[in-house]
Amino acid sequence: MKTSRISGFYKLDVDERLEILKDFSNLSDEEVELLKKSKIGLDVANAMIENVIGTFELPIGIATNFLIDGKDYLIPMVIEEPSVVAAASNGARIARVKGGFQTHYTGSIMIGQIQIITENPLSAKFEILRHKDEIIEFANDMESSIIRMGGGCKDLIVRELDGMVLVHLLIDVKDAMGANFINTMCERTAPLLERITKGKALLRILSNLCPQRLAIAKAVFDKNAVGGEEVVEGILKAYELAKIDIYRCATHNKGIMNGVCAVLIATGNDFRAVESACHAYSAMMGYKPLTHYEVNEEGDLVGYIELPMSVGVVGGVKVNPLARICLKILGVESAEELARVIASVGLAQNFSALRALVSEGIQKGHMRLHAKSLAISAGAKGEEVDKVVERMIEEGKISLSRAKEILEEIRKIST
Ligand code: MEV
Protein backbone atom coordinates (compact mmCIF):
# COMPACT_ATOMS: atom_id res chain seq x y z
CA MET A 1 0.00 0.00 0.00
CA LYS A 2 1.30 3.43 -0.88
CA THR A 3 1.20 5.93 1.95
CA SER A 4 1.16 9.72 1.94
CA ARG A 5 2.74 9.74 5.39
CA ILE A 6 6.22 10.76 4.31
CA SER A 7 8.47 11.85 7.12
CA GLY A 8 10.95 14.62 6.29
CA PHE A 9 9.71 15.22 2.74
CA TYR A 10 10.59 18.87 3.31
CA LYS A 11 14.24 17.98 3.97
CA LEU A 12 14.71 16.35 0.56
CA ASP A 13 15.89 18.19 -2.52
CA VAL A 14 13.58 18.58 -5.52
CA ASP A 15 15.02 15.55 -7.38
CA GLU A 16 14.53 13.31 -4.35
CA ARG A 17 10.96 14.53 -3.89
CA LEU A 18 10.27 13.86 -7.57
CA GLU A 19 11.58 10.31 -7.22
CA ILE A 20 9.04 9.65 -4.46
CA LEU A 21 6.27 11.33 -6.42
CA LYS A 22 7.11 9.42 -9.57
CA ASP A 23 6.64 6.19 -7.73
CA PHE A 24 3.56 7.27 -5.77
CA SER A 25 1.68 8.68 -8.77
CA ASN A 26 3.13 6.52 -11.56
CA LEU A 27 4.53 9.53 -13.39
CA SER A 28 6.31 8.92 -16.68
CA ASP A 29 9.87 10.16 -17.36
CA GLU A 30 8.39 12.86 -19.65
CA GLU A 31 6.03 14.05 -16.92
CA VAL A 32 8.89 14.29 -14.44
CA GLU A 33 10.98 16.20 -16.99
CA LEU A 34 8.11 18.65 -17.54
CA LEU A 35 7.84 19.24 -13.78
CA LYS A 36 11.57 19.97 -13.65
CA LYS A 37 11.39 22.63 -16.36
CA SER A 38 11.01 25.93 -14.62
CA LYS A 39 11.25 29.47 -15.86
CA ILE A 40 11.63 31.01 -12.43
CA GLY A 41 14.09 28.32 -11.31
CA LEU A 42 13.54 25.55 -8.81
CA ASP A 43 15.81 27.25 -6.27
CA VAL A 44 13.62 30.34 -6.25
CA ALA A 45 10.48 28.20 -6.02
CA ASN A 46 12.01 26.16 -3.20
CA ALA A 47 12.61 29.34 -1.25
CA MET A 48 9.01 30.49 -1.73
CA ILE A 49 6.99 27.55 -0.40
CA GLU A 50 7.48 24.13 1.16
CA ASN A 51 7.89 20.68 -0.41
CA VAL A 52 8.41 22.06 -3.93
CA ILE A 53 8.46 19.63 -6.86
CA GLY A 54 8.25 22.12 -9.73
CA THR A 55 6.57 25.30 -10.84
CA PHE A 56 3.22 25.76 -12.54
CA GLU A 57 2.75 27.84 -15.66
CA LEU A 58 -0.26 29.87 -16.75
CA PRO A 59 -0.50 32.13 -19.79
CA ILE A 60 0.53 35.78 -19.43
CA GLY A 61 -1.52 37.99 -21.74
CA ILE A 62 -1.20 41.74 -22.25
CA ALA A 63 -4.27 43.93 -21.98
CA THR A 64 -3.91 46.90 -24.31
CA ASN A 65 -5.54 50.34 -24.66
CA PHE A 66 -5.47 51.37 -21.00
CA LEU A 67 -5.26 55.11 -20.41
CA ILE A 68 -5.32 55.74 -16.68
CA ASP A 69 -5.00 59.23 -15.22
CA GLY A 70 -3.49 60.33 -18.52
CA LYS A 71 -0.81 57.60 -18.61
CA ASP A 72 -0.73 54.69 -21.06
CA TYR A 73 -0.30 51.20 -19.68
CA LEU A 74 0.21 47.74 -21.12
CA ILE A 75 -1.14 45.42 -18.46
CA PRO A 76 0.15 41.89 -17.89
CA MET A 77 -2.58 39.46 -16.87
CA VAL A 78 -2.06 35.87 -15.77
CA ILE A 79 -5.18 33.77 -16.20
CA GLU A 80 -6.37 30.42 -17.54
CA GLU A 81 -9.74 31.69 -18.81
CA PRO A 82 -10.27 32.69 -22.45
CA SER A 83 -11.78 36.09 -23.30
CA VAL A 84 -10.71 37.89 -20.11
CA VAL A 85 -7.71 39.70 -21.63
CA ALA A 86 -9.71 40.53 -24.76
CA ALA A 87 -12.60 41.86 -22.66
CA ALA A 88 -10.31 44.09 -20.56
CA SER A 89 -8.65 45.49 -23.70
CA ASN A 90 -12.04 46.10 -25.29
CA GLY A 91 -13.41 47.90 -22.25
CA ALA A 92 -10.28 50.07 -22.12
CA ARG A 93 -10.59 50.87 -25.83
CA ILE A 94 -14.13 52.14 -25.34
CA ALA A 95 -13.21 54.06 -22.15
CA ARG A 96 -10.43 55.78 -24.12
CA VAL A 97 -12.91 57.55 -26.39
CA LYS A 98 -13.88 59.80 -23.46
CA GLY A 99 -10.42 60.09 -21.88
CA GLY A 100 -9.83 56.73 -20.21
CA PHE A 101 -9.96 56.05 -16.48
CA GLN A 102 -9.74 58.56 -13.66
CA THR A 103 -8.78 57.15 -10.31
CA HIS A 104 -8.47 57.94 -6.63
CA TYR A 105 -6.65 56.16 -3.80
CA THR A 106 -7.53 56.65 -0.16
CA GLY A 107 -4.09 55.76 1.26
CA SER A 108 -2.34 52.63 2.46
CA ILE A 109 -3.97 52.20 5.88
CA MET A 110 -4.46 48.59 6.96
CA ILE A 111 -5.84 47.15 10.17
CA GLY A 112 -4.00 44.89 12.63
CA GLN A 113 -6.37 43.17 15.05
CA ILE A 114 -5.50 42.13 18.58
CA GLN A 115 -8.16 40.16 20.43
CA ILE A 116 -8.11 40.59 24.21
CA ILE A 117 -9.89 38.09 26.42
CA THR A 118 -10.82 39.75 29.68
CA GLU A 119 -13.30 39.51 32.53
CA ASN A 120 -13.87 43.21 32.36
CA PRO A 121 -14.14 44.54 28.80
CA LEU A 122 -15.27 48.02 29.74
CA SER A 123 -12.32 48.64 32.00
CA ALA A 124 -9.95 47.09 29.40
CA LYS A 125 -11.30 49.41 26.72
CA PHE A 126 -10.95 52.41 29.01
CA GLU A 127 -7.35 51.56 29.95
CA ILE A 128 -6.32 50.96 26.33
CA LEU A 129 -7.72 54.34 25.29
CA ARG A 130 -6.04 56.02 28.30
CA HIS A 131 -2.68 54.55 27.16
CA LYS A 132 -3.26 55.11 23.45
CA ASP A 133 -0.21 57.31 22.76
CA GLU A 134 2.09 54.97 24.67
CA ILE A 135 0.76 51.94 22.75
CA ILE A 136 1.23 53.63 19.37
CA GLU A 137 4.74 54.71 20.29
CA PHE A 138 5.59 51.19 21.44
CA ALA A 139 4.10 49.64 18.28
CA ASN A 140 6.25 51.87 16.10
CA ASP A 141 9.45 51.21 18.00
CA MET A 142 10.60 48.54 15.56
CA GLU A 143 13.25 48.29 12.87
CA SER A 144 11.55 48.45 9.47
CA SER A 145 11.90 50.24 6.17
CA ILE A 146 8.17 50.97 6.34
CA ILE A 147 8.70 52.96 9.56
CA ARG A 148 11.73 54.70 8.06
CA MET A 149 9.56 55.75 5.10
CA GLY A 150 7.05 57.38 7.43
CA GLY A 151 4.65 54.44 7.75
CA GLY A 152 3.65 52.58 10.89
CA CYS A 153 0.82 52.69 13.42
CA LYS A 154 -1.05 55.99 13.05
CA ASP A 155 -4.01 55.46 15.35
CA LEU A 156 -5.91 52.81 17.22
CA ILE A 157 -9.52 52.11 17.97
CA VAL A 158 -11.05 49.74 20.48
CA ARG A 159 -14.15 47.67 19.81
CA GLU A 160 -16.14 45.65 22.28
CA LEU A 161 -17.79 42.58 20.79
CA ASP A 162 -19.74 40.04 22.80
CA GLY A 163 -17.66 40.58 25.94
CA MET A 164 -14.39 40.53 23.98
CA VAL A 165 -12.16 43.48 23.31
CA LEU A 166 -10.69 44.03 19.86
CA VAL A 167 -7.92 46.53 19.33
CA HIS A 168 -7.52 47.78 15.77
CA LEU A 169 -4.11 49.21 15.05
CA LEU A 170 -4.47 51.48 12.03
CA ILE A 171 -1.22 51.01 10.17
CA ASP A 172 0.19 52.82 7.16
CA VAL A 173 2.10 50.16 5.19
CA LYS A 174 3.27 52.46 2.37
CA ASP A 175 4.35 50.44 -0.71
CA ALA A 176 4.10 47.01 0.90
CA MET A 177 1.14 44.68 0.90
CA GLY A 178 1.84 44.80 4.60
CA ALA A 179 0.84 41.42 6.06
CA ASN A 180 4.24 40.57 7.58
CA PHE A 181 4.77 44.04 8.94
CA ILE A 182 1.30 44.20 10.50
CA ASN A 183 1.48 40.72 12.00
CA THR A 184 4.89 41.46 13.52
CA MET A 185 3.59 44.71 14.97
CA CYS A 186 0.52 43.00 16.43
CA GLU A 187 2.57 40.22 18.02
CA ARG A 188 5.08 42.56 19.63
CA THR A 189 2.41 45.01 20.88
CA ALA A 190 0.16 42.34 22.38
CA PRO A 191 2.16 41.85 25.64
CA LEU A 192 1.90 45.58 26.37
CA LEU A 193 -1.87 45.39 25.88
CA GLU A 194 -1.99 42.40 28.21
CA ARG A 195 -0.16 44.38 30.89
CA ILE A 196 -2.44 47.39 30.42
CA THR A 197 -5.70 45.39 30.41
CA LYS A 198 -4.64 42.50 32.69
CA GLY A 199 -6.29 40.35 30.02
CA LYS A 200 -4.99 37.73 27.61
CA ALA A 201 -4.15 38.56 23.99
CA LEU A 202 -5.29 35.75 21.68
CA LEU A 203 -5.39 36.52 17.94
CA ARG A 204 -2.77 38.97 16.69
CA ILE A 205 -3.19 39.27 12.95
CA LEU A 206 -4.07 41.68 10.16
CA SER A 207 -7.60 42.01 8.89
CA ASN A 208 -7.74 41.50 5.14
CA LEU A 209 -10.68 43.88 5.04
CA CYS A 210 -9.16 47.31 4.47
CA PRO A 211 -11.85 49.96 3.93
CA GLN A 212 -9.23 52.67 4.46
CA ARG A 213 -7.17 51.38 1.55
CA LEU A 214 -9.55 51.84 -1.36
CA ALA A 215 -8.78 52.15 -5.03
CA ILE A 216 -11.55 53.94 -6.90
CA ALA A 217 -11.85 54.29 -10.66
CA LYS A 218 -14.30 56.03 -12.95
CA ALA A 219 -14.76 55.91 -16.72
CA VAL A 220 -17.22 57.44 -19.14
CA PHE A 221 -18.20 54.96 -21.83
CA ASP A 222 -19.31 56.83 -24.94
CA LYS A 223 -22.85 55.72 -25.82
CA ASN A 224 -22.10 55.21 -29.52
CA ALA A 225 -18.91 53.28 -28.83
CA VAL A 226 -20.85 51.15 -26.33
CA GLY A 227 -23.30 50.20 -29.10
CA GLY A 228 -26.10 52.72 -28.72
CA GLU A 229 -28.83 53.59 -26.27
CA GLU A 230 -30.30 50.11 -26.12
CA VAL A 231 -27.04 48.56 -24.98
CA VAL A 232 -26.55 51.32 -22.39
CA GLU A 233 -30.07 50.67 -21.08
CA GLY A 234 -29.35 46.94 -21.01
CA ILE A 235 -26.19 47.44 -18.96
CA LEU A 236 -28.12 49.56 -16.45
CA LYS A 237 -30.76 46.85 -16.15
CA ALA A 238 -28.08 44.20 -15.66
CA TYR A 239 -26.53 46.35 -12.94
CA GLU A 240 -29.94 46.82 -11.27
CA LEU A 241 -30.35 43.06 -11.16
CA ALA A 242 -26.96 42.62 -9.47
CA LYS A 243 -28.07 45.14 -6.83
CA ILE A 244 -31.19 43.20 -5.89
CA ASP A 245 -30.20 39.59 -6.51
CA ILE A 246 -27.30 37.99 -4.67
CA TYR A 247 -27.04 35.15 -7.23
CA ARG A 248 -26.44 37.61 -10.05
CA CYS A 249 -24.29 39.80 -7.81
CA ALA A 250 -21.87 36.93 -7.12
CA THR A 251 -21.33 36.48 -10.88
CA HIS A 252 -21.14 40.23 -11.50
CA ASN A 253 -18.39 40.52 -8.87
CA LYS A 254 -16.69 37.35 -10.15
CA GLY A 255 -16.25 39.02 -13.52
CA ILE A 256 -14.57 41.97 -11.82
CA MET A 257 -12.23 39.60 -9.98
CA ASN A 258 -11.30 37.97 -13.32
CA GLY A 259 -9.42 41.13 -14.17
CA VAL A 260 -8.31 42.03 -10.66
CA CYS A 261 -6.85 38.60 -9.83
CA ALA A 262 -5.13 38.26 -13.21
CA VAL A 263 -3.11 41.43 -12.55
CA LEU A 264 -2.50 40.45 -8.92
CA ILE A 265 -1.05 37.11 -9.98
CA ALA A 266 1.07 38.69 -12.72
CA THR A 267 2.56 41.13 -10.23
CA GLY A 268 3.27 38.51 -7.55
CA ASN A 269 0.57 39.78 -5.19
CA ASP A 270 -1.61 37.83 -2.77
CA PHE A 271 -4.79 37.49 -4.82
CA ARG A 272 -6.64 35.64 -2.04
CA ALA A 273 -6.18 38.62 0.27
CA VAL A 274 -7.72 41.05 -2.23
CA GLU A 275 -10.41 38.56 -3.22
CA SER A 276 -11.56 38.12 0.39
CA ALA A 277 -11.33 41.88 1.04
CA CYS A 278 -13.46 42.69 -2.00
CA HIS A 279 -16.22 40.25 -1.09
CA ALA A 280 -16.17 41.32 2.57
CA TYR A 281 -16.28 44.97 1.53
CA SER A 282 -19.22 44.30 -0.75
CA ALA A 283 -20.94 42.42 2.10
CA MET A 284 -20.57 45.42 4.43
CA MET A 285 -23.43 46.91 2.43
CA GLY A 286 -25.36 43.64 2.24
CA TYR A 287 -23.38 41.97 -0.60
CA LYS A 288 -23.64 44.49 -3.40
CA PRO A 289 -21.97 44.98 -6.79
CA LEU A 290 -18.47 46.42 -6.56
CA THR A 291 -19.20 48.62 -9.59
CA HIS A 292 -21.88 51.29 -10.07
CA TYR A 293 -23.36 52.67 -13.27
CA GLU A 294 -25.36 55.72 -14.26
CA VAL A 295 -26.08 57.70 -17.40
CA ASN A 296 -24.83 61.28 -17.83
CA GLU A 297 -26.54 64.18 -19.61
CA GLU A 298 -25.07 63.16 -22.97
CA GLY A 299 -26.51 59.69 -22.60
CA ASP A 300 -23.07 58.12 -22.03
CA LEU A 301 -22.64 55.35 -19.51
CA VAL A 302 -20.60 56.33 -16.45
CA GLY A 303 -19.01 53.48 -14.50
CA TYR A 304 -17.43 53.53 -11.06
CA ILE A 305 -15.60 50.88 -9.10
CA GLU A 306 -14.48 50.91 -5.47
CA LEU A 307 -12.22 48.14 -4.24
CA PRO A 308 -10.21 47.54 -1.07
CA MET A 309 -6.76 46.99 -2.49
CA SER A 310 -3.93 45.65 -0.33
CA VAL A 311 -1.18 45.31 -2.90
CA GLY A 312 2.55 45.80 -2.78
CA VAL A 313 5.39 46.55 -5.16
CA VAL A 314 8.16 45.79 -2.66
CA GLY A 315 9.07 42.81 -0.49
CA GLY A 316 7.68 39.35 -1.23
CA VAL A 317 6.18 40.29 -4.58
CA LYS A 318 9.67 40.77 -6.01
CA VAL A 319 10.85 37.22 -5.23
CA ASN A 320 9.38 35.77 -8.42
CA PRO A 321 11.47 37.00 -11.38
CA LEU A 322 8.46 36.77 -13.71
CA ALA A 323 6.51 39.08 -11.38
CA ARG A 324 9.46 41.49 -11.54
CA ILE A 325 9.26 41.49 -15.34
CA CYS A 326 5.48 42.00 -15.25
CA LEU A 327 5.92 44.95 -12.87
CA LYS A 328 8.49 46.36 -15.28
CA ILE A 329 6.09 45.97 -18.24
CA LEU A 330 3.38 47.68 -16.21
CA GLY A 331 5.75 50.46 -15.21
CA VAL A 332 4.15 51.27 -11.86
CA GLU A 333 6.19 53.15 -9.28
CA SER A 334 4.17 52.47 -6.13
CA ALA A 335 1.53 50.30 -4.50
CA GLU A 336 -0.82 53.23 -4.92
CA GLU A 337 -0.30 53.33 -8.69
CA LEU A 338 -0.72 49.56 -8.94
CA ALA A 339 -3.96 49.76 -6.94
CA ARG A 340 -5.29 52.45 -9.28
CA VAL A 341 -4.43 50.31 -12.33
CA ILE A 342 -6.08 47.23 -10.88
CA ALA A 343 -9.30 49.09 -10.09
CA SER A 344 -9.39 50.33 -13.69
CA VAL A 345 -8.93 46.79 -15.00
CA GLY A 346 -11.77 45.60 -12.74
CA LEU A 347 -14.07 48.28 -14.15
CA ALA A 348 -13.07 47.59 -17.77
CA GLN A 349 -13.66 43.89 -17.20
CA ASN A 350 -17.09 44.34 -15.67
CA PHE A 351 -18.20 46.84 -18.30
CA SER A 352 -17.13 44.52 -21.13
CA ALA A 353 -18.81 41.49 -19.59
CA LEU A 354 -22.08 43.38 -19.14
CA ARG A 355 -21.88 44.81 -22.65
CA ALA A 356 -21.39 41.36 -24.15
CA LEU A 357 -24.05 39.80 -21.94
CA VAL A 358 -26.75 42.30 -22.92
CA SER A 359 -25.91 42.13 -26.63
CA GLU A 360 -24.43 39.10 -28.39
CA GLY A 361 -23.72 37.06 -25.22
CA ILE A 362 -20.27 35.96 -24.13
CA GLN A 363 -20.16 32.52 -25.69
CA LYS A 364 -19.26 33.61 -29.22
CA GLY A 365 -15.81 34.93 -28.33
CA HIS A 366 -15.40 32.27 -25.71
CA MET A 367 -16.15 29.42 -28.12
CA ARG A 368 -13.62 30.62 -30.71
CA LEU A 369 -10.83 30.34 -28.14
CA HIS A 370 -12.24 27.09 -26.84
CA ALA A 371 -12.28 25.75 -30.42
CA LYS A 372 -8.66 26.84 -30.82
CA SER A 373 -7.53 24.99 -27.73
CA LEU A 374 -9.44 21.88 -28.89
CA ALA A 375 -7.79 22.10 -32.33
CA ILE A 376 -4.37 22.25 -30.68
CA SER A 377 -5.25 19.35 -28.35
CA ALA A 378 -6.31 17.38 -31.44
CA GLY A 379 -2.80 17.87 -32.82
CA ALA A 380 -3.34 20.71 -35.32
CA LYS A 381 -0.19 22.66 -36.16
CA GLY A 382 0.38 26.09 -37.78
CA GLU A 383 -2.25 26.92 -40.40
CA GLU A 384 -4.18 23.77 -39.59
CA VAL A 385 -5.34 25.34 -36.32
CA ASP A 386 -7.32 28.14 -37.99
CA LYS A 387 -8.76 25.76 -40.57
CA VAL A 388 -10.05 23.39 -37.88
CA VAL A 389 -11.42 26.29 -35.80
CA GLU A 390 -13.25 27.86 -38.76
CA ARG A 391 -14.84 24.55 -39.77
CA MET A 392 -16.04 23.78 -36.23
CA ILE A 393 -17.51 27.29 -35.83
CA GLU A 394 -19.21 27.11 -39.24
CA GLU A 395 -20.76 23.77 -38.34
CA GLY A 396 -21.61 24.84 -34.79
CA LYS A 397 -20.03 21.57 -33.57
CA ILE A 398 -17.16 22.29 -31.20
CA SER A 399 -15.66 19.20 -29.66
CA LEU A 400 -12.38 17.35 -29.44
CA SER A 401 -13.67 14.43 -31.51
CA ARG A 402 -14.89 16.77 -34.28
CA ALA A 403 -11.55 18.62 -34.22
CA LYS A 404 -9.75 15.31 -34.74
CA GLU A 405 -12.03 14.31 -37.62
CA ILE A 406 -11.62 17.66 -39.38
CA LEU A 407 -7.86 17.53 -38.91
CA GLU A 408 -7.75 14.10 -40.47
CA GLU A 409 -9.80 15.32 -43.45
CA ILE A 410 -7.60 18.39 -43.94
CA ARG A 411 -4.46 16.26 -43.88
CA LYS A 412 -5.94 13.75 -46.34
CA ILE A 413 -6.78 16.54 -48.78
CA SER A 414 -3.31 18.07 -48.60
CA THR A 415 -1.47 14.77 -49.20
C1 MEV B 1 -17.08 34.82 -16.55
O1 MEV B 1 -15.86 34.39 -16.01
C2 MEV B 1 -17.48 36.17 -15.98
C3 MEV B 1 -18.88 36.63 -16.32
O2 MEV B 1 -19.82 35.62 -15.97
C4 MEV B 1 -19.14 37.89 -15.55
C5 MEV B 1 -20.58 38.38 -15.60
O3 MEV B 1 -21.48 37.58 -15.80
O4 MEV B 1 -20.76 39.59 -15.36
C6 MEV B 1 -19.04 36.86 -17.81
Boltz pocket constraint, residues with backbone or C-beta under 6 A from the ligand:
constraints:
  - pocket:
      binder: B
      contacts: [[A, 81], [A, 251], [A, 252], [A, 253], [A, 254], [A, 255], [A, 256], [A, 258], [A, 350], [A, 353], [A, 354], [A, 357], [A, 362]]
      max_distance: 6.0
